[in-house]
Amino acid sequence: MLRRRHLPFTIGEPERDQWMYCMIKAMQTLSIDENVMQKLAEQLYGVADFMRNKSEQS
């Protein structure tokens, strides 16, 4: 359902990476433990990559 809600928006690698930057920055601002932040970032990356709906052209 989450992916379907985002289909009206073009989401490619740059958008995924920008969202990840914002999530990591937010965790750093909250001073989340480095190990916890690493695990969260890994899980969030999987979600962010799944949300992509635009193919990247070389």
N, C-alpha and C positions, 0 to 999 in steps of 0.2 A: 504494500500500500504506500509506503514512503516513496518508493521510486516513481510510482504512478503520479503522486502529488507533484513531483518535480519535473515531469515530462514537458510541461509548457516552457520550461527554461532550458536553454542550451548549456549543457555541462560537459566540458571536455577536460583534458589534462590540466590546462592552466587554471580553470575554475576549481577543480579538485585540489590542486596544490595550494591555491590561495585559501581555500576553506581550511585545509590542514594547517597552514601557517597561522590562521586565526585561532584555531583550537589549541595549538601548542603555545601560542602567545598567551592565551587566556589561562592555561594551566600554569605557565610560568608566573603570571601575575598573581595567581592564587597560591603560589609557593607549594605546589603539589610535589610530593616526594618524587625524586627522579625515577625510581623503579616503577612506581605507580604510573607516572606520566608516560614512561616508555610502553608499558602494557596497554594503557588507554590509547596512545597514539597508534599502536599497531592495530587495535580493534577499529578505531575510527577510520584509519586508512582503508581498511576493507570495505567499510560502509561507503566512504567517499568514492572509492573506485567503482563500486557497484552502481552508484548513482550516475555515472557518466552515460551520456546518450548521444555523444558526438564523436564520430571517428576522426582520428588525427591523420592528416595527410602529410606525407614526407615532402 
